[in-house]
């Protein structure tokens, strides 16, 4: 029995320690910036599901004939709006 097997142990411990430290720092940084972002977003943020809250679907349906889905933006449902946007992007 030799102790060669244990030779690499300190190195591994070292790496683990460094990793832990880096992770800890990263988490701390993430938490700090995350809290910042959440705070700012919570104050100003976008209205939560305003479309669903304000729109009776019968009144605000997709303007594409035969679709009948709930309007999301620009008078179209999300699917048709995305399709229209894709078309516009392709044209540009
Ligand atoms: Zn539609």
PDB file of the backbone (N, CA, C, O) and the ligand in Angstrom, with CONECT records:
HET     ZN  A 101       1
ATOM      1  N   UNK A   1       0.837  -1.211   0.000  1.00  0.00           N
ATOM      2  CA  UNK A   1       0.000   0.000   0.000  1.00  0.00           C
ATOM      3  C   UNK A   1       0.863   1.249   0.000  1.00  0.00           C
ATOM      4  O   UNK A   1       1.714   1.423   0.872  1.00  0.00           O
ATOM      5  N   UNK A   2       0.653   2.089  -0.944  1.00  0.00           N
ATOM      6  CA  UNK A   2       1.347   3.378  -0.959  1.00  0.00           C
ATOM      7  C   UNK A   2       0.317   4.490  -0.735  1.00  0.00           C
ATOM      8  O   UNK A   2      -0.891   4.262  -0.794  1.00  0.00           O
ATOM      9  N   UNK A   3       0.803   5.633  -0.491  1.00  0.00           N
ATOM     10  CA  UNK A   3      -0.106   6.748  -0.271  1.00  0.00           C
ATOM     11  C   UNK A   3      -0.294   7.574  -1.544  1.00  0.00           C
ATOM     12  O   UNK A   3      -0.768   8.710  -1.505  1.00  0.00           O
ATOM     13  N   UNK A   4       0.100   6.955  -2.705  1.00  0.00           N
ATOM     14  CA  UNK A   4      -0.005   7.715  -3.950  1.00  0.00           C
ATOM     15  C   UNK A   4      -1.466   8.071  -4.250  1.00  0.00           C
ATOM     16  O   UNK A   4      -1.765   9.104  -4.851  1.00  0.00           O
ATOM     17  N   UNK A   5      -2.347   7.198  -3.821  1.00  0.00           N
ATOM     18  CA  UNK A   5      -3.767   7.461  -4.044  1.00  0.00           C
ATOM     19  C   UNK A   5      -4.227   8.727  -3.364  1.00  0.00           C
ATOM     20  O   UNK A   5      -5.140   9.400  -3.841  1.00  0.00           O
ATOM     21  N   UNK A   6      -3.618   9.043  -2.285  1.00  0.00           N
ATOM     22  CA  UNK A   6      -4.030  10.247  -1.553  1.00  0.00           C
ATOM     23  C   UNK A   6      -3.338  11.504  -2.056  1.00  0.00           C
ATOM     24  O   UNK A   6      -3.637  12.627  -1.651  1.00  0.00           O
ATOM     25  N   UNK A   7      -2.368  11.248  -2.988  1.00  0.00           N
ATOM     26  CA  UNK A   7      -1.602  12.389  -3.467  1.00  0.00           C
ATOM     27  C   UNK A   7      -2.482  13.424  -4.138  1.00  0.00           C
ATOM     28  O   UNK A   7      -2.231  14.626  -4.050  1.00  0.00           O
ATOM     29  N   UNK A   8      -3.521  12.939  -4.812  1.00  0.00           N
ATOM     30  CA  UNK A   8      -4.350  13.878  -5.580  1.00  0.00           C
ATOM     31  C   UNK A   8      -5.453  14.491  -4.735  1.00  0.00           C
ATOM     32  O   UNK A   8      -6.156  15.404  -5.169  1.00  0.00           O
ATOM     33  N   UNK A   9      -5.590  13.983  -3.545  1.00  0.00           N
ATOM     34  CA  UNK A   9      -6.705  14.470  -2.718  1.00  0.00           C
ATOM     35  C   UNK A   9      -6.647  15.966  -2.431  1.00  0.00           C
ATOM     36  O   UNK A   9      -7.636  16.672  -2.625  1.00  0.00           O
ATOM     37  N   UNK A  10      -5.505  16.452  -1.973  1.00  0.00           N
ATOM     38  CA  UNK A  10      -5.432  17.895  -1.678  1.00  0.00           C
ATOM     39  C   UNK A  10      -5.775  18.729  -2.900  1.00  0.00           C
ATOM     40  O   UNK A  10      -6.422  19.771  -2.787  1.00  0.00           O
ATOM     41  N   UNK A  11      -5.337  18.266  -4.083  1.00  0.00           N
ATOM     42  CA  UNK A  11      -5.630  19.043  -5.288  1.00  0.00           C
ATOM     43  C   UNK A  11      -7.131  19.108  -5.510  1.00  0.00           C
ATOM     44  O   UNK A  11      -7.683  20.166  -5.813  1.00  0.00           O
ATOM     45  N   UNK A  12      -7.777  17.975  -5.357  1.00  0.00           N
ATOM     46  CA  UNK A  12      -9.233  17.948  -5.558  1.00  0.00           C
ATOM     47  C   UNK A  12      -9.931  18.843  -4.550  1.00  0.00           C
ATOM     48  O   UNK A  12     -10.858  19.585  -4.875  1.00  0.00           O
ATOM     49  N   UNK A  13      -9.450  18.748  -3.305  1.00  0.00           N
ATOM     50  CA  UNK A  13     -10.043  19.598  -2.271  1.00  0.00           C
ATOM     51  C   UNK A  13      -9.894  21.064  -2.634  1.00  0.00           C
ATOM     52  O   UNK A  13     -10.789  21.884  -2.430  1.00  0.00           O
ATOM     53  N   UNK A  14      -8.700  21.359  -3.191  1.00  0.00           N
ATOM     54  CA  UNK A  14      -8.417  22.731  -3.563  1.00  0.00           C
ATOM     55  C   UNK A  14      -9.401  23.202  -4.634  1.00  0.00           C
ATOM     56  O   UNK A  14      -9.992  24.278  -4.546  1.00  0.00           O
ATOM     57  N   UNK A  15      -9.551  22.344  -5.655  1.00  0.00           N
ATOM     58  CA  UNK A  15     -10.462  22.698  -6.752  1.00  0.00           C
ATOM     59  C   UNK A  15     -11.871  22.890  -6.218  1.00  0.00           C
ATOM     60  O   UNK A  15     -12.566  23.845  -6.563  1.00  0.00           O
ATOM     61  N   UNK A  16     -12.272  21.952  -5.366  1.00  0.00           N
ATOM     62  CA  UNK A  16     -13.627  22.047  -4.809  1.00  0.00           C
ATOM     63  C   UNK A  16     -13.790  23.351  -4.035  1.00  0.00           C
ATOM     64  O   UNK A  16     -14.820  24.023  -4.098  1.00  0.00           O
ATOM     65  N   UNK A  17     -12.736  23.673  -3.311  1.00  0.00           N
ATOM     66  CA  UNK A  17     -12.817  24.891  -2.514  1.00  0.00           C
ATOM     67  C   UNK A  17     -12.961  26.108  -3.417  1.00  0.00           C
ATOM     68  O   UNK A  17     -13.785  26.993  -3.184  1.00  0.00           O
ATOM     69  N   UNK A  18     -12.119  26.121  -4.472  1.00  0.00           N
ATOM     70  CA  UNK A  18     -12.180  27.253  -5.400  1.00  0.00           C
ATOM     71  C   UNK A  18     -13.534  27.326  -6.073  1.00  0.00           C
ATOM     72  O   UNK A  18     -14.117  28.400  -6.224  1.00  0.00           O
ATOM     73  N   UNK A  19     -14.026  26.157  -6.477  1.00  0.00           N
ATOM     74  CA  UNK A  19     -15.337  26.117  -7.118  1.00  0.00           C
ATOM     75  C   UNK A  19     -16.401  26.672  -6.183  1.00  0.00           C
ATOM     76  O   UNK A  19     -17.234  27.495  -6.563  1.00  0.00           O
ATOM     77  N   UNK A  20     -16.341  26.188  -4.941  1.00  0.00           N
ATOM     78  CA  UNK A  20     -17.332  26.633  -3.972  1.00  0.00           C
ATOM     79  C   UNK A  20     -17.276  28.133  -3.800  1.00  0.00           C
ATOM     80  O   UNK A  20     -18.302  28.809  -3.713  1.00  0.00           O
ATOM     81  N   UNK A  21     -16.068  28.636  -3.754  1.00  0.00           N
ATOM     82  CA  UNK A  21     -15.922  30.075  -3.559  1.00  0.00           C
ATOM     83  C   UNK A  21     -16.486  30.832  -4.751  1.00  0.00           C
ATOM     84  O   UNK A  21     -17.209  31.817  -4.605  1.00  0.00           O
ATOM     85  N   UNK A  22     -16.128  30.334  -5.955  1.00  0.00           N
ATOM     86  CA  UNK A  22     -16.618  30.994  -7.166  1.00  0.00           C
ATOM     87  C   UNK A  22     -18.134  30.920  -7.224  1.00  0.00           C
ATOM     88  O   UNK A  22     -18.802  31.904  -7.542  1.00  0.00           O
ATOM     89  N   UNK A  23     -18.667  29.755  -6.915  1.00  0.00           N
ATOM     90  CA  UNK A  23     -20.124  29.589  -6.931  1.00  0.00           C
ATOM     91  C   UNK A  23     -20.771  30.535  -5.930  1.00  0.00           C
ATOM     92  O   UNK A  23     -21.768  31.196  -6.223  1.00  0.00           O
ATOM     93  N   UNK A  24     -20.177  30.583  -4.741  1.00  0.00           N
ATOM     94  CA  UNK A  24     -20.727  31.440  -3.713  1.00  0.00           C
ATOM     95  C   UNK A  24     -20.749  32.875  -4.174  1.00  0.00           C
ATOM     96  O   UNK A  24     -21.729  33.595  -3.982  1.00  0.00           O
ATOM     97  N   UNK A  25     -19.639  33.287  -4.795  1.00  0.00           N
ATOM     98  CA  UNK A  25     -19.583  34.666  -5.258  1.00  0.00           C
ATOM     99  C   UNK A  25     -20.617  34.894  -6.351  1.00  0.00           C
ATOM    100  O   UNK A  25     -21.306  35.913  -6.383  1.00  0.00           O
ATOM    101  N   UNK A  26     -20.708  33.898  -7.259  1.00  0.00           N
ATOM    102  CA  UNK A  26     -21.669  34.017  -8.352  1.00  0.00           C
ATOM    103  C   UNK A  26     -23.083  34.115  -7.825  1.00  0.00           C
ATOM    104  O   UNK A  26     -23.868  34.956  -8.264  1.00  0.00           O
ATOM    105  N   UNK A  27     -23.402  33.245  -6.880  1.00  0.00           N
ATOM    106  CA  UNK A  27     -24.761  33.254  -6.309  1.00  0.00           C
ATOM    107  C   UNK A  27     -25.044  34.581  -5.642  1.00  0.00           C
ATOM    108  O   UNK A  27     -26.123  35.155  -5.793  1.00  0.00           O
ATOM    109  N   UNK A  28     -24.050  35.063  -4.896  1.00  0.00           N
ATOM    110  CA  UNK A  28     -24.237  36.331  -4.202  1.00  0.00           C
ATOM    111  C   UNK A  28     -24.486  37.439  -5.210  1.00  0.00           C
ATOM    112  O   UNK A  28     -25.348  38.298  -5.020  1.00  0.00           O
ATOM    113  N   UNK A  29     -23.698  37.398  -6.305  1.00  0.00           N
ATOM    114  CA  UNK A  29     -23.859  38.431  -7.324  1.00  0.00           C
ATOM    115  C   UNK A  29     -25.230  38.295  -7.988  1.00  0.00           C
ATOM    116  O   UNK A  29     -25.937  39.278  -8.210  1.00  0.00           O
ATOM    117  N   UNK A  30     -25.580  37.046  -8.294  1.00  0.00           N
ATOM    118  CA  UNK A  30     -26.868  36.806  -8.934  1.00  0.00           C
ATOM    119  C   UNK A  30     -28.013  37.275  -8.063  1.00  0.00           C
ATOM    120  O   UNK A  30     -28.963  37.894  -8.542  1.00  0.00           O
ATOM    121  N   UNK A  31     -27.915  36.977  -6.790  1.00  0.00           N
ATOM    122  CA  UNK A  31     -28.965  37.392  -5.859  1.00  0.00           C
ATOM    123  C   UNK A  31     -29.079  38.902  -5.830  1.00  0.00           C
ATOM    124  O   UNK A  31     -30.174  39.464  -5.867  1.00  0.00           O
ATOM    125  N   UNK A  32     -27.926  39.546  -5.763  1.00  0.00           N
ATOM    126  CA  UNK A  32     -27.938  41.003  -5.675  1.00  0.00           C
ATOM    127  C   UNK A  32     -28.586  41.597  -6.914  1.00  0.00           C
ATOM    128  O   UNK A  32     -29.485  42.431  -6.813  1.00  0.00           O
ATOM    129  N   UNK A  33     -28.122  41.160  -8.098  1.00  0.00           N
ATOM    130  CA  UNK A  33     -28.672  41.726  -9.324  1.00  0.00           C
ATOM    131  C   UNK A  33     -30.103  41.262  -9.523  1.00  0.00           C
ATOM    132  O   UNK A  33     -30.934  42.014 -10.032  1.00  0.00           O
ATOM    133  N   UNK A  34     -30.399  40.030  -9.127  1.00  0.00           N
ATOM    134  CA  UNK A  34     -31.757  39.515  -9.270  1.00  0.00           C
ATOM    135  C   UNK A  34     -32.729  40.331  -8.453  1.00  0.00           C
ATOM    136  O   UNK A  34     -33.816  40.675  -8.917  1.00  0.00           O
ATOM    137  N   UNK A  35     -32.331  40.641  -7.228  1.00  0.00           N
ATOM    138  CA  UNK A  35     -33.200  41.427  -6.369  1.00  0.00           C
ATOM    139  C   UNK A  35     -33.420  42.803  -6.970  1.00  0.00           C
ATOM    140  O   UNK A  35     -34.515  43.362  -6.910  1.00  0.00           O
ATOM    141  N   UNK A  36     -32.346  43.339  -7.553  1.00  0.00           N
ATOM    142  CA  UNK A  36     -32.471  44.632  -8.211  1.00  0.00           C
ATOM    143  C   UNK A  36     -33.507  44.559  -9.316  1.00  0.00           C
ATOM    144  O   UNK A  36     -34.424  45.376  -9.397  1.00  0.00           O
ATOM    145  N   UNK A  37     -33.328  43.522 -10.193  1.00  0.00           N
ATOM    146  CA  UNK A  37     -34.215  43.385 -11.340  1.00  0.00           C
ATOM    147  C   UNK A  37     -35.653  43.190 -10.906  1.00  0.00           C
ATOM    148  O   UNK A  37     -36.562  43.832 -11.432  1.00  0.00           O
ATOM    149  N   UNK A  38     -35.856  42.306  -9.949  1.00  0.00           N
ATOM    150  CA  UNK A  38     -37.221  42.022  -9.500  1.00  0.00           C
ATOM    151  C   UNK A  38     -37.864  43.285  -8.956  1.00  0.00           C
ATOM    152  O   UNK A  38     -39.029  43.580  -9.224  1.00  0.00           O
ATOM    153  N   UNK A  39     -37.078  44.019  -8.187  1.00  0.00           N
ATOM    154  CA  UNK A  39     -37.630  45.229  -7.576  1.00  0.00           C
ATOM    155  C   UNK A  39     -38.072  46.210  -8.648  1.00  0.00           C
ATOM    156  O   UNK A  39     -39.182  46.741  -8.608  1.00  0.00           O
ATOM    157  N   UNK A  40     -37.170  46.444  -9.623  1.00  0.00           N
ATOM    158  CA  UNK A  40     -37.493  47.384 -10.692  1.00  0.00           C
ATOM    159  C   UNK A  40     -38.673  46.899 -11.519  1.00  0.00           C
ATOM    160  O   UNK A  40     -39.573  47.668 -11.858  1.00  0.00           O
ATOM    161  N   UNK A  41     -38.652  45.607 -11.836  1.00  0.00           N
ATOM    162  CA  UNK A  41     -39.704  45.075 -12.697  1.00  0.00           C
ATOM    163  C   UNK A  41     -41.044  45.095 -11.979  1.00  0.00           C
ATOM    164  O   UNK A  41     -42.087  45.334 -12.588  1.00  0.00           O
ATOM    165  N   UNK A  42     -41.002  44.842 -10.679  1.00  0.00           N
ATOM    166  CA  UNK A  42     -42.257  44.775  -9.934  1.00  0.00           C
ATOM    167  C   UNK A  42     -42.918  46.145  -9.897  1.00  0.00           C
ATOM    168  O   UNK A  42     -44.143  46.263  -9.920  1.00  0.00           O
ATOM    169  N   UNK A  43     -42.095  47.161  -9.838  1.00  0.00           N
ATOM    170  CA  UNK A  43     -42.662  48.512  -9.749  1.00  0.00           C
ATOM    171  C   UNK A  43     -43.245  48.932 -11.091  1.00  0.00           C
ATOM    172  O   UNK A  43     -44.406  49.326 -11.202  1.00  0.00           O
ATOM    173  N   UNK A  44     -42.388  48.831 -12.109  1.00  0.00           N
ATOM    174  CA  UNK A  44     -42.768  49.365 -13.411  1.00  0.00           C
ATOM    175  C   UNK A  44     -43.498  48.338 -14.255  1.00  0.00           C
ATOM    176  O   UNK A  44     -44.465  48.639 -14.955  1.00  0.00           O
ATOM    177  N   UNK A  45     -43.004  47.129 -14.164  1.00  0.00           N
ATOM    178  CA  UNK A  45     -43.296  45.961 -15.035  1.00  0.00           C
ATOM    179  C   UNK A  45     -44.467  46.058 -15.985  1.00  0.00           C
ATOM    180  O   UNK A  45     -45.233  47.022 -15.983  1.00  0.00           O
ATOM    181  N   UNK A  46     -44.574  45.044 -16.780  1.00  0.00           N
ATOM    182  CA  UNK A  46     -45.701  45.019 -17.707  1.00  0.00           C
ATOM    183  C   UNK A  46     -46.956  44.598 -16.953  1.00  0.00           C
ATOM    184  O   UNK A  46     -46.866  43.889 -15.951  1.00  0.00           O
ATOM    185  N   UNK A  47     -48.082  45.009 -17.405  1.00  0.00           N
ATOM    186  CA  UNK A  47     -49.338  44.624 -16.770  1.00  0.00           C
ATOM    187  C   UNK A  47     -49.535  43.129 -16.864  1.00  0.00           C
ATOM    188  O   UNK A  47     -49.351  42.555 -17.938  1.00  0.00           O
ATOM    189  N   UNK A  48     -49.901  42.485 -15.780  1.00  0.00           N
ATOM    190  CA  UNK A  48     -50.025  41.034 -15.755  1.00  0.00           C
ATOM    191  C   UNK A  48     -51.270  40.554 -16.474  1.00  0.00           C
ATOM    192  O   UNK A  48     -52.387  40.740 -15.991  1.00  0.00           O
ATOM    193  N   UNK A  49     -51.079  39.944 -17.613  1.00  0.00           N
ATOM    194  CA  UNK A  49     -52.164  39.318 -18.369  1.00  0.00           C
ATOM    195  C   UNK A  49     -53.323  40.283 -18.548  1.00  0.00           C
ATOM    196  O   UNK A  49     -54.478  39.910 -18.342  1.00  0.00           O
ATOM    197  N   UNK A  50     -53.029  41.518 -18.930  1.00  0.00           N
ATOM    198  CA  UNK A  50     -54.076  42.517 -19.058  1.00  0.00           C
ATOM    199  C   UNK A  50     -55.077  42.107 -20.126  1.00  0.00           C
ATOM    200  O   UNK A  50     -56.269  42.386 -20.006  1.00  0.00           O
ATOM    201  N   UNK A  51     -54.595  41.448 -21.163  1.00  0.00           N
ATOM    202  CA  UNK A  51     -55.497  41.033 -22.235  1.00  0.00           C
ATOM    203  C   UNK A  51     -56.593  40.140 -21.709  1.00  0.00           C
ATOM    204  O   UNK A  51     -57.765  40.324 -22.037  1.00  0.00           O
ATOM    205  N   UNK A  52     -56.220  39.177 -20.900  1.00  0.00           N
ATOM    206  CA  UNK A  52     -57.200  38.241 -20.368  1.00  0.00           C
ATOM    207  C   UNK A  52     -58.158  38.950 -19.428  1.00  0.00           C
ATOM    208  O   UNK A  52     -59.351  38.649 -19.403  1.00  0.00           O
ATOM    209  N   UNK A  53     -57.632  39.897 -18.652  1.00  0.00           N
ATOM    210  CA  UNK A  53     -58.449  40.569 -17.650  1.00  0.00           C
ATOM    211  C   UNK A  53     -59.465  41.499 -18.299  1.00  0.00           C
ATOM    212  O   UNK A  53     -60.613  41.562 -17.861  1.00  0.00           O
ATOM    213  N   UNK A  54     -59.056  42.219 -19.337  1.00  0.00           N
ATOM    214  CA  UNK A  54     -59.873  43.299 -19.838  1.00  0.00           C
ATOM    215  C   UNK A  54     -60.755  42.885 -21.008  1.00  0.00           C
ATOM    216  O   UNK A  54     -61.755  43.547 -21.285  1.00  0.00           O
ATOM    217  N   UNK A  55     -60.409  41.818 -21.693  1.00  0.00           N
ATOM    218  CA  UNK A  55     -61.062  41.546 -22.953  1.00  0.00           C
ATOM    219  C   UNK A  55     -61.998  40.353 -22.890  1.00  0.00           C
ATOM    220  O   UNK A  55     -61.570  39.214 -22.702  1.00  0.00           O
ATOM    221  N   UNK A  56     -63.278  40.635 -23.051  1.00  0.00           N
ATOM    222  CA  UNK A  56     -64.188  39.526 -23.324  1.00  0.00           C
ATOM    223  C   UNK A  56     -63.875  38.995 -24.714  1.00  0.00           C
ATOM    224  O   UNK A  56     -63.858  39.760 -25.678  1.00  0.00           O
ATOM    225  N   UNK A  57     -63.633  37.730 -24.827  1.00  0.00           N
ATOM    226  CA  UNK A  57     -63.064  37.206 -26.063  1.00  0.00           C
ATOM    227  C   UNK A  57     -63.984  37.433 -27.259  1.00  0.00           C
ATOM    228  O   UNK A  57     -63.502  37.545 -28.386  1.00  0.00           O
ATOM    229  N   UNK A  58     -65.301  37.503 -27.038  1.00  0.00           N
ATOM    230  CA  UNK A  58     -66.216  37.687 -28.158  1.00  0.00           C
ATOM    231  C   UNK A  58     -65.994  39.059 -28.789  1.00  0.00           C
ATOM    232  O   UNK A  58     -66.116  39.230 -30.002  1.00  0.00           O
ATOM    233  N   UNK A  59     -65.667  40.025 -27.946  1.00  0.00           N
ATOM    234  CA  UNK A  59     -65.509  41.390 -28.414  1.00  0.00           C
ATOM    235  C   UNK A  59     -64.155  41.579 -29.084  1.00  0.00           C
ATOM    236  O   UNK A  59     -64.006  42.392 -29.996  1.00  0.00           O
ATOM    237  N   UNK A  60     -63.194  40.835 -28.629  1.00  0.00           N
ATOM    238  CA  UNK A  60     -61.841  41.041 -29.134  1.00  0.00           C
ATOM    239  C   UNK A  60     -61.280  39.751 -29.679  1.00  0.00           C
ATOM    240  O   UNK A  60     -60.399  39.127 -29.087  1.00  0.00           O
ATOM    241  N   UNK A  61     -61.801  39.375 -30.801  1.00  0.00           N
ATOM    242  CA  UNK A  61     -61.322  38.153 -31.414  1.00  0.00           C
ATOM    243  C   UNK A  61     -60.338  38.493 -32.523  1.00  0.00           C
ATOM    244  O   UNK A  61     -60.280  39.625 -33.004  1.00  0.00           O
ATOM    245  N   UNK A  62     -59.579  37.502 -32.909  1.00  0.00           N
ATOM    246  CA  UNK A  62     -58.610  37.667 -33.993  1.00  0.00           C
ATOM    247  C   UNK A  62     -59.322  38.178 -35.236  1.00  0.00           C
ATOM    248  O   UNK A  62     -60.413  37.718 -35.571  1.00  0.00           O
ATOM    249  N   UNK A  63     -58.694  39.136 -35.919  1.00  0.00           N
ATOM    250  CA  UNK A  63     -59.331  39.757 -37.077  1.00  0.00           C
ATOM    251  C   UNK A  63     -59.210  38.896 -38.322  1.00  0.00           C
ATOM    252  O   UNK A  63     -59.814  39.203 -39.349  1.00  0.00           O
ATOM    253  N   UNK A  64     -58.448  37.838 -38.243  1.00  0.00           N
ATOM    254  CA  UNK A  64     -58.320  36.951 -39.406  1.00  0.00           C
ATOM    255  C   UNK A  64     -59.601  36.129 -39.544  1.00  0.00           C
ATOM    256  O   UNK A  64     -60.004  35.433 -38.612  1.00  0.00           O
ATOM    257  N   UNK A  65     -60.235  36.215 -40.709  1.00  0.00           N
ATOM    258  CA  UNK A  65     -61.505  35.507 -40.912  1.00  0.00           C
ATOM    259  C   UNK A  65     -61.373  34.015 -40.648  1.00  0.00           C
ATOM    260  O   UNK A  65     -60.437  33.360 -41.106  1.00  0.00           O
ATOM    261  N   UNK A  66     -62.330  33.502 -39.902  1.00  0.00           N
ATOM    262  CA  UNK A  66     -62.364  32.068 -39.654  1.00  0.00           C
ATOM    263  C   UNK A  66     -61.448  31.619 -38.537  1.00  0.00           C
ATOM    264  O   UNK A  66     -61.363  30.424 -38.253  1.00  0.00           O
ATOM    265  N   UNK A  67     -60.758  32.557 -37.893  1.00  0.00           N
ATOM    266  CA  UNK A  67     -59.846  32.154 -36.820  1.00  0.00           C
ATOM    267  C   UNK A  67     -60.612  32.070 -35.507  1.00  0.00           C
ATOM    268  O   UNK A  67     -60.700  31.009 -34.889  1.00  0.00           O
ATOM    269  N   UNK A  68     -61.172  33.225 -35.084  1.00  0.00           N
ATOM    270  CA  UNK A  68     -62.028  33.234 -33.907  1.00  0.00           C
ATOM    271  C   UNK A  68     -61.268  33.085 -32.600  1.00  0.00           C
ATOM    272  O   UNK A  68     -61.882  32.930 -31.544  1.00  0.00           O
ATOM    273  N   UNK A  69     -59.958  33.128 -32.653  1.00  0.00           N
ATOM    274  CA  UNK A  69     -59.220  33.022 -31.390  1.00  0.00           C
ATOM    275  C   UNK A  69     -59.118  34.379 -30.713  1.00  0.00           C
ATOM    276  O   UNK A  69     -59.394  35.418 -31.314  1.00  0.00           O
ATOM    277  N   UNK A  70     -58.725  34.346 -29.478  1.00  0.00           N
ATOM    278  CA  UNK A  70     -58.652  35.577 -28.704  1.00  0.00           C
ATOM    279  C   UNK A  70     -57.584  36.494 -29.272  1.00  0.00           C
ATOM    280  O   UNK A  70     -56.480  36.052 -29.589  1.00  0.00           O
ATOM    281  N   UNK A  71     -57.908  37.756 -29.397  1.00  0.00           N
ATOM    282  CA  UNK A  71     -56.955  38.730 -29.905  1.00  0.00           C
ATOM    283  C   UNK A  71     -55.840  38.964 -28.897  1.00  0.00           C
ATOM    284  O   UNK A  71     -56.066  39.095 -27.693  1.00  0.00           O
ATOM    285  N   UNK A  72     -54.648  39.011 -29.430  1.00  0.00           N
ATOM    286  CA  UNK A  72     -53.508  39.245 -28.552  1.00  0.00           C
ATOM    287  C   UNK A  72     -52.869  40.600 -28.824  1.00  0.00           C
ATOM    288  O   UNK A  72     -52.709  41.411 -27.911  1.00  0.00           O
ATOM    289  N   UNK A  73     -52.506  40.844 -30.076  1.00  0.00           N
ATOM    290  CA  UNK A  73     -51.905  42.127 -30.404  1.00  0.00           C
ATOM    291  C   UNK A  73     -52.193  42.476 -31.852  1.00  0.00           C
ATOM    292  O   UNK A  73     -52.310  41.592 -32.700  1.00  0.00           O
ATOM    293  N   UNK A  74     -52.306  43.760 -32.132  1.00  0.00           N
ATOM    294  CA  UNK A  74     -52.562  44.269 -33.481  1.00  0.00           C
ATOM    295  C   UNK A  74     -53.801  43.623 -34.079  1.00  0.00           C
ATOM    296  O   UNK A  74     -53.866  43.411 -35.290  1.00  0.00           O
ATOM    297  N   UNK A  75     -54.759  43.316 -33.266  1.00  0.00           N
ATOM    298  CA  UNK A  75     -56.019  42.790 -33.761  1.00  0.00           C
ATOM    299  C   UNK A  75     -55.954  41.340 -34.190  1.00  0.00           C
ATOM    300  O   UNK A  75     -56.862  40.839 -34.853  1.00  0.00           O
ATOM    301  N   UNK A  76     -54.890  40.673 -33.814  1.00  0.00           N
ATOM    302  CA  UNK A  76     -54.776  39.272 -34.211  1.00  0.00           C
ATOM    303  C   UNK A  76     -54.439  38.407 -33.006  1.00  0.00           C
ATOM    304  O   UNK A  76     -53.928  38.894 -31.998  1.00  0.00           O
ATOM    305  N   UNK A  77     -54.728  37.132 -33.123  1.00  0.00           N
ATOM    306  CA  UNK A  77     -54.311  36.205 -32.089  1.00  0.00           C
ATOM    307  C   UNK A  77     -52.794  36.057 -32.163  1.00  0.00           C
ATOM    308  O   UNK A  77     -52.159  36.484 -33.128  1.00  0.00           O
ATOM    309  N   UNK A  78     -52.239  35.456 -31.143  1.00  0.00           N
ATOM    310  CA  UNK A  78     -50.784  35.406 -31.081  1.00  0.00           C
ATOM    311  C   UNK A  78     -50.213  34.656 -32.283  1.00  0.00           C
ATOM    312  O   UNK A  78     -49.162  35.021 -32.810  1.00  0.00           O
ATOM    313  N   UNK A  79     -50.901  33.624 -32.706  1.00  0.00           N
ATOM    314  CA  UNK A  79     -50.395  32.833 -33.826  1.00  0.00           C
ATOM    315  C   UNK A  79     -50.373  33.661 -35.102  1.00  0.00           C
ATOM    316  O   UNK A  79     -49.378  33.667 -35.827  1.00  0.00           O
ATOM    317  N   UNK A  80     -51.476  34.362 -35.377  1.00  0.00           N
ATOM    318  CA  UNK A  80     -51.537  35.143 -36.605  1.00  0.00           C
ATOM    319  C   UNK A  80     -50.649  36.374 -36.510  1.00  0.00           C
ATOM    320  O   UNK A  80     -50.074  36.809 -37.507  1.00  0.00           O
ATOM    321  N   UNK A  81     -50.540  36.930 -35.318  1.00  0.00           N
ATOM    322  CA  UNK A  81     -49.661  38.076 -35.151  1.00  0.00           C
ATOM    323  C   UNK A  81     -48.219  37.678 -35.438  1.00  0.00           C
ATOM    324  O   UNK A  81     -47.479  38.394 -36.113  1.00  0.00           O
ATOM    325  N   UNK A  82     -47.839  36.518 -34.908  1.00  0.00           N
ATOM    326  CA  UNK A  82     -46.469  36.055 -35.154  1.00  0.00           C
ATOM    327  C   UNK A  82     -46.254  35.754 -36.622  1.00  0.00           C
ATOM    328  O   UNK A  82     -45.189  36.032 -37.173  1.00  0.00           O
ATOM    329  N   UNK A  83     -47.275  35.180 -37.258  1.00  0.00           N
ATOM    330  CA  UNK A  83     -47.160  34.883 -38.685  1.00  0.00           C
ATOM    331  C   UNK A  83     -46.991  36.179 -39.468  1.00  0.00           C
ATOM    332  O   UNK A  83     -46.157  36.270 -40.369  1.00  0.00           O
ATOM    333  N   UNK A  84     -47.799  37.188 -39.112  1.00  0.00           N
ATOM    334  CA  UNK A  84     -47.725  38.472 -39.802  1.00  0.00           C
ATOM    335  C   UNK A  84     -46.358  39.112 -39.583  1.00  0.00           C
ATOM    336  O   UNK A  84     -45.768  39.690 -40.495  1.00  0.00           O
ATOM    337  N   UNK A  85     -45.879  38.994 -38.368  1.00  0.00           N
ATOM    338  CA  UNK A  85     -44.583  39.593 -38.056  1.00  0.00           C
ATOM    339  C   UNK A  85     -43.480  38.894 -38.833  1.00  0.00           C
ATOM    340  O   UNK A  85     -42.541  39.521 -39.324  1.00  0.00           O
ATOM    341  N   UNK A  86     -43.620  37.588 -38.930  1.00  0.00           N
ATOM    342  CA  UNK A  86     -42.602  36.840 -39.667  1.00  0.00           C
ATOM    343  C   UNK A  86     -42.613  37.248 -41.139  1.00  0.00           C
ATOM    344  O   UNK A  86     -41.567  37.379 -41.774  1.00  0.00           O
ATOM    345  N   UNK A  87     -43.809  37.442 -41.657  1.00  0.00           N
ATOM    346  CA  UNK A  87     -43.928  37.863 -43.053  1.00  0.00           C
ATOM    347  C   UNK A  87     -43.278  39.225 -43.243  1.00  0.00           C
ATOM    348  O   UNK A  87     -42.547  39.447 -44.208  1.00  0.00           O
ATOM    349  N   UNK A  88     -43.553  40.138 -42.308  1.00  0.00           N
ATOM    350  CA  UNK A  88     -43.011  41.475 -42.392  1.00  0.00           C
ATOM    351  C   UNK A  88     -41.488  41.431 -42.315  1.00  0.00           C
ATOM    352  O   UNK A  88     -40.796  42.153 -43.033  1.00  0.00           O
ATOM    353  N   UNK A  89     -40.987  40.591 -41.451  1.00  0.00           N
ATOM    354  CA  UNK A  89     -39.530  40.486 -41.290  1.00  0.00           C
ATOM    355  C   UNK A  89     -38.914  39.924 -42.553  1.00  0.00           C
ATOM    356  O   UNK A  89     -37.841  40.355 -42.974  1.00  0.00           O
ATOM    357  N   UNK A  90     -39.599  38.952 -43.163  1.00  0.00           N
ATOM    358  CA  UNK A  90     -39.076  38.328 -44.368  1.00  0.00           C
ATOM    359  C   UNK A  90     -39.039  39.340 -45.513  1.00  0.00           C
ATOM    360  O   UNK A  90     -38.140  39.325 -46.354  1.00  0.00           O
ATOM    361  N   UNK A  91     -40.041  40.217 -45.518  1.00  0.00           N
ATOM    362  CA  UNK A  91     -40.120  41.222 -46.563  1.00  0.00           C
ATOM    363  C   UNK A  91     -39.023  42.266 -46.402  1.00  0.00           C
ATOM    364  O   UNK A  91     -38.453  42.733 -47.388  1.00  0.00           O
ATOM    365  N   UNK A  92     -38.736  42.624 -45.187  1.00  0.00           N
ATOM    366  CA  UNK A  92     -37.795  43.705 -44.918  1.00  0.00           C
ATOM    367  C   UNK A  92     -36.366  43.335 -45.300  1.00  0.00           C
ATOM    368  O   UNK A  92     -35.453  44.143 -45.134  1.00  0.00           O
TER     369      UNK A  92
HETATM  370 ZN    ZN A 101     -55.872  34.254 -35.535  1.00  0.00          ZN
END
